[in-house]
Amino acid sequence: MSKVILITGASSGIGKSISLFLTSKGYKVYGTCRNPKNYDISEYELLKCDINSEFEIKETVKHILQIENHIDVLINNAGIGITGPLEETSESDIKSAFQTNFLGPIAIIKECVPSMRKNRIGLIINITSVLGYFGIPYRGIYCATKSSLEVIGEVFSMELKKFNIRVVNVAPGDFKTNIASRRIDSDFNNSSNYSEDYSKSLKSANKHVDNAYPPIIVSKLIYKIINSKNPKIHYKVGQFIQKFSIILKNFLPDRLFEKVLLYYSKN
């Protein structure tokens, strides 16, 4: 019997790549996004589900269970980027980022767990970020949302273990997607005390994405995790320097590591 996989944020980028790859491997994939009608996707079923809507989450999971009777794998991929100086980032933008990147994933996990527990098997994969392991200038809120999801994933892993539900965090670095087009960027103000550095940071972030690896690399890792008998709790995937930065943080003096991040954020 083919495994049933639910993946959020499946209309583009990493989510679409994972959905297409897993479909090609014979899995039954249900993807979600806010407006499926805007996308011409026929390889897998794309359902309307806003990760910020508790009602739509409940209806989506209910719909899949009515058809399939089980959800074997939940992949929490939906997310949104956000940039800006912390001092000038609005409270509404901060709340929006945490709702999408943190509270939404928790809500859909809670909705999927009862059926997984009933079937005594399940796998939950949270797509976090290498930026969940340290903060960089002008992406502090994004880093905080992904760091929070990393910790919650660890806790879910421990609490759900006795039900044979495994929880895994996958932290990608930069990958070549259109994430910048949907990113929340602070209103650019030339009179801001941060304008010059923030401008350099945006250009650097966009350059890193433009020169990044294709998302199929993440898709292949997800496939490997799904087929692993005993997957790890944490995976990092991406360019060597981005993964190595996590190791550097544990060995370099704090101020020296800070200098490295300041340089990276502008180049």
N, C-alpha and C positions, 0 to 999 in steps of 0.2 A: 504494500500500500504506500503510495507516494506521500511524502511528508507535506503538510500544509504550512506555508510560511506567510506571515503577515509582516510587511515592511512599510513603515511610515516614510513619508517624503520620497515617494518612488517615481515622481514624474520627471526628474532630471538629475544630473550630476551622479554622485556616488550611489544614491538610492536606485536610480534607473539602471545603472550598470550592474548592481547586485541583482536586481530583479530579472534583468535579461539573462544574466549568466546562470542564475539558479533555475530559471525556466528552461534553459537549454540543457540543463542536467536532469530534467525530468520532474522537478518539484512543482507542486501546485502553488503558485505565487499570487497573493492578493496584495496589491500596492495601494497606498492612499496618498491623496493630496487634496488641496482645498478646492480646486476646480478641474476635475478630470476632462471636461468638455474642451478645455484649452489645449489638450495634448492628443496627438494622433498615435496612440499606443494600442496595439492589438495582440502583442505576444503574451501579455498577462492582464488580468483584470485590475483596472484602476478604479478604486472606490473613492467617493467623496467623504473625506473625514478631516476636519480641522482639528489638529492636535490640541488646540486651545479650547475645544468644545467638549465638555463632559458628555453631553447628550449624543453628539456625533460619534464619540469614541464607543459609548455603550451600544449604539445602534450598529456600528460597523462590526464589532466583535460578535454581537448577537446574530447578525446576518451571516457571517462566515460559519458560525457554529451550527446554525440551522441547516446549512448546505453540507458542511463537511463533518460535523459532529466533533471536530477536534482542531486545535491549533497547536502544531508541534514546535514551531519556532516563531518568536517575535523578535524583529529587528528594529530597534528604536533608532531610526536614522534622521527623522525630521528635525530640522534645526534652522537657526537663523544667525547670521553674523552681525556683529555690532562693533562699531569703532567710535572713538572720541575721547577727549580728555575727561577723566572722571569728574572733575569739577564742573564741567559744562554738559555732562550727559543728563538728560531730563529723567525725572523719576518715572514717567510713563514709558520711556524707551527701556529703562532698566527692568521694569516690571514685565514688559512685553518679551524681552529676551529671556528672562527667567521662566516665564510662562511657557514659552515654546521649547526651550532647551532643557528645562528641568522639571517643572510641574506637569507638563504634558506627558513626557515619558513615564513618570511615576503613575499617572492616571491610567494609561493604557496597560502598564504592567499589572496594576491592581485588577483591571478588568479581565485580563487573560489568565491570571493565576488560578482562579477557581476551577476552570476546565482542565488546566494542566495538572492540578493537584488530584482531581478526580481520576484522570488517566494515569496518574503516577509517573508522568514523564513530561519534560518540557525543556526548552532552551531559550533563554533571553539574551540577546546581544545588544548592548548599548554602544552606539557609535559616539565616542567622546572626541577627544582631540589631544595631541601632544601638548597643546597650550593649557590643558587641564592640570599639567604638572608644574607649571610656573607661569608667572604673569609677565607680560611685555607691555611697554607703553602704548597707550591709546587702544588697547584691546582688552583692558582689564575686566570689563563686565563679561565679555565672551569667555575669557579664561576662567572667571569665577563660576559661570554656569556649567562649564564642562568639568571643572574640578568638583563641583557639587554632585554632578551625575556620576563621576568616578567613585566618590565615597558612597553614594546611595547604592551603586551597583555592588560594591563590596558587602554592604549590609544585607541587601537582598540575597546575595550568594549564600551568606551564612544562615539566614532565616529560612530560606526555601530548600536548603540542601536535604533536609529530612524527607521532603516530598519528591525527591529525585528530579528537582527542577534546577538546572544549572544556569548560572548567570555569568556572563563574560563582558568585559569592557574592551572595546577595540579603539585605540587612539591613533587616528591618522594624522600625518603631517599635512603639508599642502599638496593638493591634487588638482589637476587641470579640470575645473568645473566652472559653471557660471554663477558661483555663490556671490560674487561681488555685485551682481545685478539685483540681488534680493537683500543685500546687506543694509542694516540700519547705520547710516553715517551721520554723525553730529553735523548740524548746520555749520557750514564753513564760514567763519567770521575773520576777515583779515585783521581786525582790530584785537583779536584774541591774543592773550599772552602765549598761547600754544600754537598759533597758526603755522609758523614755519616748520616746527618739528612734526606737527600733525600732518601737514602736507607731504613731508618726506616719508612719513610712516605709511600713508595711504598708497603712495607710489611704490614703496617697497613691498607692501602686502600684495598689491595687484601684480607686480613683477614676479613675485614668488609663485603665485598661482598660475600665471601665464607660462612659466618655465617648469612647471611641476610635472610629475609622472601622471599617466592616465589612470583613471579610477578602476580599471580592470584589475589592477594589483590588489586593491582592497577586496574586490569581488572574489578573487581566487582564495584569499585568506579566509573570508567568511565561509566559503565552500569547505575549506579544510577544517575549520572549527566545527561546522555542522557534522562532519564525518569523523570527528575525533571522539574516542571513547572517554577521554578524560581531559577536556580542554583546560587551559590555564585561565586564571581570572583576568589577567592583563595581557594585552597584545599592543605593540606599537608598530606602525607601518608607515613607510615613507622614506624620504631621503636620509642618508646616514647622519648628516650633521644635525638634523632635527631630532632624531632618536638619541643621538649621542649627547645632546644638550641635557637630557634628563639625567644621564649619568654624571655629566660635568657638575650639575647642581649639587650633587652629593659629595664632591671632592674639592671643588674650588672654594676659596674664601668668599663669603657673601658679596663683598664689595667688588671683587674681581669678576664674579659671575654677573653682577649687575652691569658692569662695563661691557661685557660680552653681549648682553641682551640689548643694551642701548645702541651698540654699534649695529647689531643685526636688524633692529627695528628701523634703521635709517638707510640700509643698503640692500 
